[in-house]
Amino acid sequence: MTALLILLAVVAVCVTLYTPNISAALLEARYAQVPSRFLRASMQRIHYRDTGPADAPVIVMLHEICSDLHTWDGWAEALSEQYRVIRYDMPGFGLTGPDAETDYTTLRTLTVLASILDMLCVRRAILVGNALGGRIAWQFAARFPERVEKLVLVAPRHPLDVKWPLLTVWQRTLLPVVLPAWFVRRTLREAWGDPRRLTDATVARYHDLLRRPGVRRGLSARSILLVMNLRE
């Protein structure tokens, strides 16, 4: 009887915490508002925004892990007065969705970025990156120095190494089916400079976009690759 009660309790918890996906079409209708556009680069459909004067110096903004181009909204609005500002959802995140080749290696990420710049006719750019985006920015600069004007790095490190054992279990087994909104809110509060500025709409957007089909499995694959690289 005790075993049965425990089993029923586990099933009840799983049913309560189960977090289904949201269709890509619904998410695009909700979040791909003007000036959002889509292009195809390295066989990948990319969600991006390109604002500011077309002939101005170019800034490319690379978001952190679990995020998307919306994280740069305030920066882009201010910078677009004097710069051409390009930002996009990296493969595995946001409305771009999972990588078309299921490849979340750094090389693949750099190749996609180079292809995006080619598609948008950008020869050189100022790269601005936060956390994962910062790592990608400096690695892109090392590989393609002739394409980078300047680097602006915001906390360009990956915080997951210390959580490796828990990360493996959670990412591989629970994340694809369990992602409660309260967990997203708590995680964002830890990352926000002033948690009072974290709005319900922002939490809802993060939660929604992480539920695009394939995104959570892509996040798991990328995170594990990143941590393995850091531990080498």
ROSE-4610 file (N, C-alpha, C; in Angstrom, 1 decimal, always signed):
// ROSE-4610
residu = [M/M/M/T/T/T/A/A/A/L/L/L/L/L/L/I/I/I/L/L/L/L/L/L/A/A/A/V/V/V/V/V/V/A/A/A/V/V/V/C/C/C/V/V/V/T/T/T/L/L/L/Y/Y/Y/T/T/T/P/P/P/N/N/N/I/I/I/S/S/S/A/A/A/A/A/A/L/L/L/L/L/L/E/E/E/A/A/A/R/R/R/Y/Y/Y/A/A/A/Q/Q/Q/V/V/V/P/P/P/S/S/S/R/R/R/F/F/F/L/L/L/R/R/R/A/A/A/S/S/S/M/M/M/Q/Q/Q/R/R/R/I/I/I/H/H/H/Y/Y/Y/R/R/R/D/D/D/T/T/T/G/G/G/P/P/P/A/A/A/D/D/D/A/A/A/P/P/P/V/V/V/I/I/I/V/V/V/M/M/M/L/L/L/H/H/H/E/E/E/I/I/I/C/C/C/S/S/S/D/D/D/L/L/L/H/H/H/T/T/T/W/W/W/D/D/D/G/G/G/W/W/W/A/A/A/E/E/E/A/A/A/L/L/L/S/S/S/E/E/E/Q/Q/Q/Y/Y/Y/R/R/R/V/V/V/I/I/I/R/R/R/Y/Y/Y/D/D/D/M/M/M/P/P/P/G/G/G/F/F/F/G/G/G/L/L/L/T/T/T/G/G/G/P/P/P/D/D/D/A/A/A/E/E/E/T/T/T/D/D/D/Y/Y/Y/T/T/T/T/T/T/L/L/L/R/R/R/T/T/T/L/L/L/T/T/T/V/V/V/L/L/L/A/A/A/S/S/S/I/I/I/L/L/L/D/D/D/M/M/M/L/L/L/C/C/C/V/V/V/R/R/R/R/R/R/A/A/A/I/I/I/L/L/L/V/V/V/G/G/G/N/N/N/A/A/A/L/L/L/G/G/G/G/G/G/R/R/R/I/I/I/A/A/A/W/W/W/Q/Q/Q/F/F/F/A/A/A/A/A/A/R/R/R/F/F/F/P/P/P/E/E/E/R/R/R/V/V/V/E/E/E/K/K/K/L/L/L/V/V/V/L/L/L/V/V/V/A/A/A/P/P/P/R/R/R/H/H/H/P/P/P/L/L/L/D/D/D/V/V/V/K/K/K/W/W/W/P/P/P/L/L/L/L/L/L/T/T/T/V/V/V/W/W/W/Q/Q/Q/R/R/R/T/T/T/L/L/L/L/L/L/P/P/P/V/V/V/V/V/V/L/L/L/P/P/P/A/A/A/W/W/W/F/F/F/V/V/V/R/R/R/R/R/R/T/T/T/L/L/L/R/R/R/E/E/E/A/A/A/W/W/W/G/G/G/D/D/D/P/P/P/R/R/R/R/R/R/L/L/L/T/T/T/D/D/D/A/A/A/T/T/T/V/V/V/A/A/A/R/R/R/Y/Y/Y/H/H/H/D/D/D/L/L/L/L/L/L/R/R/R/R/R/R/P/P/P/G/G/G/V/V/V/R/R/R/R/R/R/G/G/G/L/L/L/S/S/S/A/A/A/R/R/R/S/S/S/I/I/I/L/L/L/L/L/L/V/V/V/M/M/M/N/N/N/L/L/L/R/R/R/E/E/E]
num = [1/1/1/2/2/2/3/3/3/4/4/4/5/5/5/6/6/6/7/7/7/8/8/8/9/9/9/10/10/10/11/11/11/12/12/12/13/13/13/14/14/14/15/15/15/16/16/16/17/17/17/18/18/18/19/19/19/20/20/20/21/21/21/22/22/22/23/23/23/24/24/24/25/25/25/26/26/26/27/27/27/28/28/28/29/29/29/30/30/30/31/31/31/32/32/32/33/33/33/34/34/34/35/35/35/36/36/36/37/37/37/38/38/38/39/39/39/40/40/40/41/41/41/42/42/42/43/43/43/44/44/44/45/45/45/46/46/46/47/47/47/48/48/48/49/49/49/50/50/50/51/51/51/52/52/52/53/53/53/54/54/54/55/55/55/56/56/56/57/57/57/58/58/58/59/59/59/60/60/60/61/61/61/62/62/62/63/63/63/64/64/64/65/65/65/66/66/66/67/67/67/68/68/68/69/69/69/70/70/70/71/71/71/72/72/72/73/73/73/74/74/74/75/75/75/76/76/76/77/77/77/78/78/78/79/79/79/80/80/80/81/81/81/82/82/82/83/83/83/84/84/84/85/85/85/86/86/86/87/87/87/88/88/88/89/89/89/90/90/90/91/91/91/92/92/92/93/93/93/94/94/94/95/95/95/96/96/96/97/97/97/98/98/98/99/99/99/100/100/100/101/101/101/102/102/102/103/103/103/104/104/104/105/105/105/106/106/106/107/107/107/108/108/108/109/109/109/110/110/110/111/111/111/112/112/112/113/113/113/114/114/114/115/115/115/116/116/116/117/117/117/118/118/118/119/119/119/120/120/120/121/121/121/122/122/122/123/123/123/124/124/124/125/125/125/126/126/126/127/127/127/128/128/128/129/129/129/130/130/130/131/131/131/132/132/132/133/133/133/134/134/134/135/135/135/136/136/136/137/137/137/138/138/138/139/139/139/140/140/140/141/141/141/142/142/142/143/143/143/144/144/144/145/145/145/146/146/146/147/147/147/148/148/148/149/149/149/150/150/150/151/151/151/152/152/152/153/153/153/154/154/154/155/155/155/156/156/156/157/157/157/158/158/158/159/159/159/160/160/160/161/161/161/162/162/162/163/163/163/164/164/164/165/165/165/166/166/166/167/167/167/168/168/168/169/169/169/170/170/170/171/171/171/172/172/172/173/173/173/174/174/174/175/175/175/176/176/176/177/177/177/178/178/178/179/179/179/180/180/180/181/181/181/182/182/182/183/183/183/184/184/184/185/185/185/186/186/186/187/187/187/188/188/188/189/189/189/190/190/190/191/191/191/192/192/192/193/193/193/194/194/194/195/195/195/196/196/196/197/197/197/198/198/198/199/199/199/200/200/200/201/201/201/202/202/202/203/203/203/204/204/204/205/205/205/206/206/206/207/207/207/208/208/208/209/209/209/210/210/210/211/211/211/212/212/212/213/213/213/214/214/214/215/215/215/216/216/216/217/217/217/218/218/218/219/219/219/220/220/220/221/221/221/222/222/222/223/223/223/224/224/224/225/225/225/226/226/226/227/227/227/228/228/228/229/229/229/230/230/230/231/231/231/232/232/232]
x = [+0.8/+0.0/+0.9/+1.9/+2.8/+3.4/+3.9/+4.5/+3.5/+2.3/+1.2/+0.9/+0.9/+0.7/+1.8/+3.1/+4.2/+4.1/+3.8/+3.6/+2.5/+1.4/+0.3/+0.8/+1.5/+2.0/+3.0/+3.9/+4.8/+4.0/+3.1/+2.3/+1.5/+1.0/+0.3/+1.2/+2.4/+3.3/+3.7/+4.0/+4.3/+3.2/+2.0/+0.9/+0.7/+0.9/+0.8/+1.9/+3.1/+4.3/+4.4/+3.8/+3.9/+3.7/+4.6/+4.6/+4.7/+3.5/+3.5/+4.1/+4.5/+5.0/+3.9/+4.3/+3.4/+3.8/+2.9/+3.2/+4.0/+4.9/+5.7/+4.8/+3.7/+2.9/+2.2/+1.8/+1.2/+2.2/+3.4/+4.4/+4.8/+4.9/+5.3/+4.2/+2.9/+1.8/+1.9/+2.4/+2.4/+3.6/+4.8/+6.0/+6.8/+6.4/+7.2/+6.5/+6.4/+5.8/+6.9/+6.4/+7.3/+8.2/+9.6/+10.3/+10.9/+10.2/+10.8/+10.7/+11.8/+11.9/+12.5/+12.5/+13.1/+14.0/+15.1/+16.0/+16.5/+17.1/+17.7/+19.2/+19.9/+21.3/+21.9/+22.7/+23.3/+22.2/+21.2/+20.1/+19.2/+19.3/+18.6/+17.7/+16.4/+15.5/+15.7/+16.1/+16.5/+15.5/+15.1/+14.3/+15.3/+15.1/+16.0/+15.3/+16.0/+15.5/+16.7/+16.4/+17.5/+16.9/+17.4/+16.9/+18.0/+17.6/+18.5/+18.9/+19.7/+20.1/+20.9/+20.5/+21.1/+22.6/+23.0/+24.4/+25.3/+24.7/+25.4/+26.3/+27.3/+28.1/+27.2/+27.6/+26.7/+27.1/+26.1/+26.2/+25.4/+26.0/+25.3/+25.3/+24.1/+23.9/+23.5/+24.3/+24.1/+23.6/+22.5/+21.9/+22.5/+22.1/+22.5/+21.8/+22.2/+21.5/+20.1/+19.1/+17.7/+17.0/+17.6/+17.0/+16.7/+16.5/+16.2/+16.5/+16.2/+16.6/+15.8/+14.7/+13.9/+14.7/+15.7/+16.4/+17.2/+17.4/+18.1/+17.2/+15.9/+14.9/+15.4/+15.7/+16.0/+17.3/+18.3/+19.6/+19.4/+18.6/+18.4/+17.7/+16.7/+15.9/+16.8/+17.7/+18.6/+19.7/+20.3/+21.4/+21.0/+19.7/+19.3/+19.2/+19.3/+19.4/+20.7/+21.8/+23.1/+23.7/+23.2/+23.8/+22.7/+23.2/+22.4/+22.5/+21.4/+21.4/+20.8/+21.6/+21.1/+21.1/+20.0/+20.0/+19.1/+19.4/+18.7/+18.6/+17.7/+17.6/+18.6/+19.5/+20.5/+19.8/+20.3/+19.6/+19.5/+18.3/+18.1/+17.3/+17.0/+16.3/+15.3/+14.3/+13.4/+12.6/+12.3/+11.5/+12.3/+13.6/+14.5/+14.3/+14.1/+13.8/+15.0/+14.8/+16.0/+16.8/+18.1/+19.0/+18.6/+18.6/+18.2/+19.0/+20.3/+21.2/+21.4/+20.6/+20.8/+22.2/+22.9/+24.3/+24.4/+24.8/+24.9/+26.4/+27.3/+28.7/+29.0/+30.1/+30.5/+30.8/+31.4/+31.7/+30.5/+29.4/+28.2/+27.6/+27.6/+27.1/+27.8/+29.2/+30.0/+29.7/+29.5/+29.2/+27.8/+26.8/+25.5/+25.7/+26.4/+26.6/+27.3/+28.3/+29.0/+28.0/+27.2/+26.2/+25.2/+24.8/+23.8/+24.4/+25.6/+26.3/+26.4/+26.7/+26.8/+25.4/+24.3/+23.0/+22.6/+23.0/+22.6/+23.7/+24.6/+25.6/+26.4/+26.8/+27.6/+29.0/+30.0/+31.4/+32.1/+31.9/+32.5/+31.4/+31.5/+30.5/+31.1/+30.5/+30.7/+29.9/+30.5/+29.8/+29.6/+28.3/+28.0/+27.4/+27.9/+27.4/+27.3/+26.3/+26.1/+26.1/+27.0/+27.1/+27.4/+26.5/+26.8/+27.1/+26.3/+26.6/+27.9/+28.4/+29.8/+30.8/+30.6/+31.6/+31.6/+30.4/+30.3/+31.0/+30.8/+31.4/+32.9/+33.5/+35.0/+35.5/+34.8/+35.3/+35.2/+34.1/+33.9/+35.1/+35.4/+36.5/+37.8/+38.0/+39.3/+39.4/+38.2/+38.2/+38.1/+37.4/+37.2/+37.6/+38.8/+39.2/+38.9/+38.9/+38.7/+37.3/+36.4/+34.9/+34.5/+35.4/+35.0/+35.6/+34.8/+35.3/+35.7/+34.8/+35.1/+34.3/+34.7/+33.9/+33.4/+32.2/+31.6/+31.1/+31.7/+31.4/+30.7/+29.6/+28.8/+28.8/+29.6/+29.6/+29.8/+30.9/+31.0/+31.5/+30.8/+31.2/+30.0/+30.2/+29.0/+29.0/+27.8/+27.8/+27.4/+27.4/+26.8/+27.8/+29.1/+30.1/+29.9/+29.6/+29.5/+28.3/+27.3/+26.1/+26.0/+27.2/+27.2/+26.4/+26.6/+25.8/+24.3/+23.8/+22.4/+21.9/+22.8/+22.4/+22.2/+23.0/+22.9/+21.5/+21.2/+19.9/+18.7/+18.7/+17.6/+17.4/+18.5/+18.4/+18.0/+18.5/+18.2/+16.9/+16.4/+15.2/+14.0/+14.1/+13.0/+12.7/+13.7/+13.4/+12.5/+12.6/+11.7/+10.2/+9.9/+8.5/+8.1/+9.0/+8.7/+9.4/+8.7/+9.2/+8.1/+7.9/+6.8/+7.2/+6.2/+6.4/+7.1/+6.8/+7.5/+9.0/+9.4/+10.8/+11.5/+10.8/+11.4/+11.5/+10.4/+10.5/+11.6/+11.8/+12.8/+14.2/+14.4/+15.7/+16.0/+14.9/+15.1/+15.4/+14.7/+15.0/+16.4/+17.0/+18.4/+19.3/+18.9/+19.7/+19.4/+18.3/+17.9/+18.7/+19.2/+19.9/+18.9/+17.7/+16.7/+15.4/+15.2/+14.1/+12.7/+12.7/+11.4/+11.0/+12.0/+11.7/+11.4/+11.4/+11.0/+9.5/+8.9/+7.5/+6.9/+5.6/+4.9/+5.0/+4.9/+5.0/+6.3/+7.4/+8.7/+8.8/+8.4/+8.4/+7.6/+6.4/+5.6/+6.3/+7.0/+7.7/+8.7/+9.6/+10.6/+10.0/+9.0/+8.4/+7.8/+7.1/+6.5/+7.5/+8.6/+9.6/+10.4/+10.6/+11.3/+10.4/+9.1/+8.2/+8.0/+8.7/+8.7/+9.1/+8.5/+8.9/+10.4/+11.1/+12.5/+13.5/+13.0/+13.9/+14.5/+13.7/+14.2/+15.2/+15.0/+16.0/+17.2/+17.1/+18.2/+19.0/+18.3/+19.0/+19.8/+19.2/+19.9/+21.2/+21.1/+22.2/+23.3/+23.0/+23.9/+24.6/+23.8/+24.3/+25.4/+25.0/+25.9/+27.2/+27.1/+28.3/+29.2/+28.6/+29.3/+30.1/+29.4/+30.0/+31.1/+30.9/+32.0/+33.2/+33.0/+34.1/+34.9/+34.1/+34.7/+35.5/+35.1/+35.8/+37.1/+37.3/+38.4/+39.7]
y = [-1.2/+0.0/+1.3/+1.2/+2.4/+2.7/+1.6/+1.8/+2.4/+2.0/+2.5/+3.9/+4.3/+5.7/+6.6/+6.1/+6.9/+7.0/+5.9/+6.0/+7.0/+7.0/+7.9/+9.3/+9.5/+10.9/+11.4/+10.5/+10.9/+11.2/+10.4/+10.7/+12.0/+12.3/+13.5/+14.7/+14.6/+15.7/+15.9/+14.8/+14.9/+15.6/+15.2/+15.7/+17.2/+17.6/+19.0/+19.9/+19.3/+20.1/+20.0/+19.1/+18.9/+20.2/+20.6/+21.8/+21.5/+21.6/+21.2/+22.3/+21.9/+22.9/+23.8/+24.9/+25.9/+25.9/+25.8/+25.7/+26.9/+26.7/+27.8/+28.8/+28.4/+29.4/+30.4/+29.8/+30.6/+31.6/+31.1/+32.0/+33.1/+32.8/+33.8/+34.9/+34.4/+35.4/+36.3/+35.8/+36.5/+37.4/+37.0/+37.7/+38.2/+37.8/+38.2/+39.5/+40.5/+41.8/+42.6/+43.6/+44.6/+45.2/+45.2/+44.9/+43.6/+42.5/+41.2/+40.7/+40.0/+39.4/+38.0/+37.3/+35.9/+35.8/+35.2/+34.9/+33.5/+33.0/+31.6/+31.7/+31.2/+31.2/+29.9/+29.3/+28.0/+27.0/+27.0/+26.0/+26.2/+27.4/+27.6/+28.9/+28.7/+29.9/+30.7/+32.0/+32.8/+33.9/+34.1/+35.3/+36.4/+37.6/+38.7/+40.0/+41.1/+42.5/+43.3/+44.2/+45.1/+46.5/+47.3/+48.7/+49.7/+51.0/+52.1/+52.4/+53.4/+53.8/+52.8/+52.5/+51.4/+51.7/+52.9/+53.3/+53.6/+53.3/+53.6/+52.4/+52.7/+51.5/+50.4/+49.2/+48.1/+47.5/+47.3/+46.6/+45.3/+44.2/+42.9/+42.5/+42.2/+41.9/+40.4/+39.7/+38.3/+38.0/+37.4/+37.2/+36.1/+36.0/+35.0/+33.7/+32.6/+31.3/+31.5/+30.6/+30.6/+31.9/+32.8/+34.1/+34.2/+35.4/+35.7/+37.2/+37.6/+39.0/+40.0/+39.7/+40.7/+41.2/+40.4/+40.9/+42.2/+42.5/+43.8/+44.9/+44.8/+45.8/+47.2/+47.4/+48.8/+49.3/+48.4/+48.8/+49.2/+48.3/+48.5/+49.8/+50.1/+51.3/+52.6/+52.6/+53.7/+53.8/+52.6/+52.6/+52.8/+52.5/+52.6/+54.0/+55.0/+56.4/+56.7/+56.0/+56.3/+55.1/+53.9/+52.7/+51.8/+51.0/+49.9/+48.8/+48.4/+47.4/+46.1/+45.0/+43.7/+42.8/+42.1/+41.1/+39.9/+38.8/+37.6/+36.5/+35.6/+34.5/+33.4/+33.1/+32.1/+30.7/+29.8/+28.5/+27.8/+27.3/+26.6/+27.5/+28.8/+29.7/+30.5/+31.0/+32.0/+31.4/+32.4/+32.0/+31.3/+31.4/+30.6/+29.1/+28.7/+27.3/+26.4/+25.1/+24.2/+24.3/+23.9/+24.0/+23.0/+23.4/+22.5/+21.3/+21.3/+20.2/+19.5/+20.0/+19.4/+19.5/+20.6/+20.8/+22.1/+21.9/+23.1/+23.3/+22.9/+23.2/+24.7/+25.1/+26.5/+26.8/+25.8/+26.0/+26.3/+25.5/+25.7/+27.0/+27.5/+28.8/+29.9/+29.8/+30.8/+30.8/+29.6/+29.6/+30.2/+30.0/+30.7/+32.2/+32.7/+34.1/+34.7/+34.0/+34.5/+34.5/+33.5/+33.5/+34.6/+34.9/+36.0/+37.3/+37.5/+38.8/+38.8/+37.7/+37.7/+38.0/+37.4/+37.6/+39.0/+39.7/+41.1/+42.1/+41.6/+42.4/+43.2/+42.6/+43.3/+42.7/+43.6/+43.2/+43.1/+44.2/+44.4/+44.9/+44.5/+44.9/+45.0/+45.8/+45.8/+44.7/+43.7/+42.6/+42.9/+42.8/+43.0/+41.6/+41.0/+39.7/+39.6/+39.0/+38.8/+37.3/+36.9/+35.5/+34.6/+33.7/+32.8/+33.7/+34.7/+35.6/+36.2/+36.5/+37.1/+36.0/+34.8/+33.7/+33.6/+33.6/+33.5/+34.7/+35.9/+37.1/+37.0/+36.6/+36.6/+35.5/+34.4/+33.3/+33.6/+34.3/+34.8/+35.8/+36.7/+37.6/+36.9/+35.8/+35.1/+34.4/+33.9/+33.1/+34.0/+35.1/+36.0/+37.5/+37.7/+39.1/+40.2/+39.9/+40.9/+41.4/+40.6/+41.0/+41.7/+41.9/+42.5/+43.8/+44.9/+46.2/+46.4/+46.0/+46.1/+45.0/+44.7/+43.8/+44.5/+44.2/+44.6/+43.4/+43.0/+41.7/+42.0/+41.4/+41.6/+40.2/+40.1/+38.8/+37.6/+37.6/+36.6/+35.2/+34.6/+33.3/+32.5/+31.2/+30.3/+29.8/+29.9/+29.6/+28.2/+27.3/+26.0/+24.9/+25.2/+24.2/+23.7/+24.6/+24.2/+23.3/+23.3/+22.6/+21.4/+20.9/+19.9/+18.6/+18.0/+16.8/+17.0/+18.1/+18.3/+18.7/+19.4/+19.8/+18.6/+17.6/+16.4/+15.8/+15.6/+14.9/+15.8/+17.0/+17.9/+18.1/+18.5/+18.8/+17.6/+16.4/+15.3/+14.6/+14.7/+14.0/+14.8/+16.0/+16.7/+17.9/+18.7/+19.9/+19.7/+18.7/+18.6/+18.5/+18.1/+18.0/+18.9/+19.4/+20.1/+21.5/+22.6/+23.9/+24.9/+24.8/+25.7/+27.1/+28.0/+29.4/+30.0/+29.4/+29.9/+29.7/+28.6/+28.3/+29.3/+29.7/+30.7/+32.0/+32.4/+33.7/+33.7/+32.7/+32.6/+32.8/+32.1/+32.1/+33.5/+34.2/+35.5/+36.5/+36.4/+37.3/+37.3/+36.1/+36.0/+36.7/+36.8/+37.4/+38.9/+39.4/+40.8/+41.7/+42.8/+43.8/+44.3/+44.7/+45.2/+44.3/+43.3/+42.4/+43.1/+44.3/+45.0/+45.4/+45.4/+45.7/+44.5/+43.4/+42.1/+42.0/+42.3/+42.3/+40.9/+40.8/+39.6/+39.2/+40.3/+40.1/+39.5/+40.0/+39.4/+38.0/+37.6/+36.2/+35.4/+35.9/+35.1/+34.9/+35.9/+35.7/+34.7/+34.8/+33.8/+32.4/+32.2/+30.9/+30.4/+31.3/+30.9/+30.4/+31.2/+30.9/+29.7/+29.4/+28.2/+26.9/+27.2/+26.0/+25.8/+26.5/+26.3/+24.8/+24.1/+22.7/+22.6/+21.8/+21.5/+22.4/+23.5/+24.5/+23.9/+23.2/+22.7/+21.6/+20.7/+19.7/+20.3/+21.4/+22.1/+22.7/+23.3/+24.0/+22.9/+21.8/+20.7/+20.3/+20.1/+19.7/+20.8/+22.0/+23.1/+23.3/+23.2/+23.4/+22.3/+21.1/+20.0/+20.1/+20.5/+20.7/+21.8/+22.9/+24.0/+23.6/+22.9/+22.5/+21.5/+20.6/+19.6/+20.4/+21.4/+22.2/+22.9/+23.4/+24.2/+23.3/+22.0/+21.1/+20.5/+20.7/+20.1/+20.8]
z = [+0.0/+0.0/+0.0/+0.8/+0.9/-0.5/-1.2/-2.5/-3.5/-3.4/-4.3/-4.1/-2.8/-2.4/-2.9/-2.8/-3.3/-4.8/-5.5/-7.0/-7.4/-6.7/-7.0/-6.8/-5.7/-5.4/-6.5/-6.9/-8.0/-9.3/-9.6/-10.8/-10.7/-9.5/-9.3/-9.5/-8.9/-9.1/-10.5/-11.2/-12.7/-13.5/-13.2/-14.0/-13.7/-12.4/-12.0/-12.7/-12.7/-13.2/-14.7/-15.4/-16.8/-17.6/-18.4/-19.2/-20.7/-21.4/-22.8/-23.7/-24.9/-25.8/-26.3/-26.9/-27.6/-29.1/-30.0/-31.4/-31.9/-32.9/-33.4/-34.0/-34.7/-35.4/-34.3/-33.2/-32.2/-31.6/-31.3/-30.8/-31.7/-33.0/-34.0/-34.1/-34.0/-34.0/-32.8/-31.7/-30.4/-30.3/-30.8/-30.6/-31.8/-33.0/-34.2/-34.7/-33.9/-34.3/-35.1/-35.8/-36.5/-35.5/-35.7/-37.0/-37.2/-36.6/-36.7/-38.2/-38.6/-39.9/-39.8/-40.9/-40.9/-42.1/-42.0/-43.1/-43.0/-44.1/-44.0/-44.1/-43.1/-43.1/-42.7/-43.5/-43.2/-42.9/-43.8/-43.7/-42.5/-41.8/-40.6/-40.8/-40.5/-40.5/-39.2/-39.4/-38.3/-38.1/-36.8/-36.5/-36.1/-36.7/-36.4/-36.5/-36.0/-36.2/-36.6/-37.5/-38.1/-38.1/-37.2/-37.1/-37.1/-37.3/-37.4/-38.8/-39.0/-40.4/-41.1/-42.3/-43.1/-43.4/-43.4/-43.7/-42.5/-41.3/-40.0/-39.7/-38.8/-38.2/-37.7/-37.8/-37.5/-36.1/-35.3/-34.0/-34.1/-33.8/-33.7/-32.2/-31.8/-30.3/-30.2/-29.3/-29.1/-27.6/-27.5/-26.2/-25.4/-24.1/-23.2/-23.4/-22.7/-22.8/-22.2/-22.8/-22.4/-22.8/-23.6/-23.9/-25.4/-25.8/-27.2/-27.5/-28.7/-29.1/-28.3/-27.7/-27.0/-25.8/-25.3/-24.1/-24.4/-25.6/-26.0/-26.4/-26.1/-26.6/-26.2/-24.9/-24.4/-25.0/-25.1/-25.7/-27.2/-27.9/-29.3/-29.6/-28.8/-29.0/-28.9/-27.9/-27.7/-28.8/-29.1/-30.1/-31.5/-31.8/-33.2/-33.7/-32.9/-33.3/-34.1/-33.7/-34.3/-35.0/-34.8/-35.3/-36.0/-36.9/-37.5/-36.5/-35.9/-34.8/-35.3/-35.3/-35.7/-34.5/-34.3/-33.2/-33.7/-33.2/-33.7/-32.6/-32.7/-31.8/-32.3/-31.5/-31.9/-32.1/-32.9/-33.1/-31.7/-31.5/-30.2/-29.3/-29.6/-28.8/-29.5/-28.8/-29.3/-30.5/-31.4/-32.6/-33.7/-33.5/-34.5/-34.3/-33.0/-32.7/-32.8/-32.8/-32.7/-34.0/-33.8/-34.9/-36.0/-37.3/-38.4/-38.5/-38.1/-38.1/-36.8/-35.8/-34.4/-34.0/-34.3/-34.0/-33.2/-31.9/-31.0/-30.6/-31.5/-31.2/-31.5/-30.9/-31.1/-32.6/-33.3/-34.7/-35.5/-35.2/-35.9/-35.6/-34.4/-34.0/-34.7/-34.8/-35.5/-37.0/-37.5/-38.9/-39.3/-38.4/-38.6/-38.5/-37.5/-37.4/-38.6/-39.1/-40.3/-41.5/-41.6/-42.7/-42.6/-41.4/-41.2/-41.6/-41.3/-41.7/-43.2/-43.8/-45.3/-45.9/-45.4/-45.9/-45.8/-44.7/-44.5/-45.0/-45.8/-46.4/-45.4/-44.3/-43.3/-43.4/-43.7/-43.8/-42.4/-41.6/-40.3/-39.3/-38.1/-37.1/-35.7/-34.9/-33.4/-32.8/-32.1/-31.5/-30.0/-29.6/-28.2/-27.8/-26.7/-26.3/-24.8/-24.3/-22.9/-22.6/-21.6/-21.1/-22.3/-22.7/-23.8/-25.1/-25.3/-26.4/-26.4/-25.2/-25.0/-25.4/-25.0/-25.4/-27.0/-27.6/-29.0/-29.7/-29.1/-29.7/-29.7/-28.6/-28.6/-29.4/-29.5/-30.3/-31.8/-32.1/-33.5/-33.9/-33.0/-33.2/-33.4/-32.6/-32.8/-34.1/-34.6/-35.8/-37.1/-36.9/-38.1/-37.6/-37.3/-36.8/-37.8/-39.1/-40.1/-40.2/-39.5/-39.5/-38.3/-37.3/-36.0/-35.8/-35.6/-35.4/-34.0/-33.1/-31.6/-30.9/-29.7/-28.8/-27.6/-27.2/-26.0/-25.3/-24.2/-23.5/-22.2/-22.0/-20.7/-20.0/-18.9/-18.2/-19.1/-19.9/-20.9/-20.4/-19.5/-19.0/-18.9/-18.6/-18.5/-17.1/-16.4/-15.0/-14.6/-15.6/-15.3/-14.8/-14.9/-14.6/-13.1/-12.2/-10.8/-10.6/-11.5/-11.3/-12.2/-12.7/-13.7/-13.3/-12.2/-11.9/-11.9/-11.3/-11.3/-12.7/-13.4/-14.8/-15.7/-15.5/-16.4/-16.2/-14.9/-14.6/-15.0/-14.7/-14.9/-16.4/-17.1/-18.6/-19.4/-19.1/-19.9/-19.6/-18.4/-18.0/-17.7/-17.1/-16.6/-17.5/-18.0/-18.7/-19.9/-20.7/-21.9/-21.6/-20.3/-20.0/-18.8/-18.0/-16.8/-16.8/-16.8/-16.8/-16.2/-14.9/-14.4/-14.4/-14.5/-14.7/-13.4/-12.2/-11.0/-11.0/-11.7/-11.8/-12.7/-13.8/-14.7/-14.0/-13.3/-12.6/-11.6/-10.8/-9.8/-10.4/-11.5/-12.2/-12.8/-13.4/-13.9/-12.8/-11.7/-10.5/-10.1/-10.1/-9.8/-10.8/-12.0/-13.0/-13.2/-12.7/-12.9/-11.9/-12.4/-11.6/-10.5/-10.9/-10.0/-10.2/-9.4/-9.6/-9.6/-9.1/-9.1/-10.6/-11.5/-12.9/-13.7/-13.1/-13.8/-13.9/-15.1/-15.2/-15.5/-15.2/-15.6/-17.1/-17.9/-19.3/-19.7/-19.1/-19.4/-19.0/-17.8/-17.4/-18.3/-18.7/-19.7/-21.0/-21.5/-22.8/-22.7/-21.6/-21.5/-21.4/-20.6/-20.4/-21.7/-22.4/-23.7/-24.7/-24.9/-25.9/-25.6/-24.3/-24.0/-24.3/-24.6/-24.8/-26.3/-27.2/-28.6/-28.8/-29.7/-29.9/-30.3/-29.6/-29.8/-29.0/-28.5/-27.8/-26.5/-25.7/-24.5/-24.7/-25.7/-26.0/-26.6/-27.4/-27.9/-26.8/-25.8/-24.7/-23.9/-23.7/-23.0/-23.7/-25.0/-25.8/-25.8/-26.0/-26.0/-24.6/-23.5/-22.2/-21.8/-22.2/-21.9/-22.7/-23.9/-24.7/-24.1/-23.7/-23.1/-21.9/-21.0/-19.8/-20.0/-20.9/-21.2/-21.8/-22.6/-23.1/-22.0/-21.0/-19.9/-19.0/-18.9/-18.0/-18.6/-19.9/-20.6/-20.2]
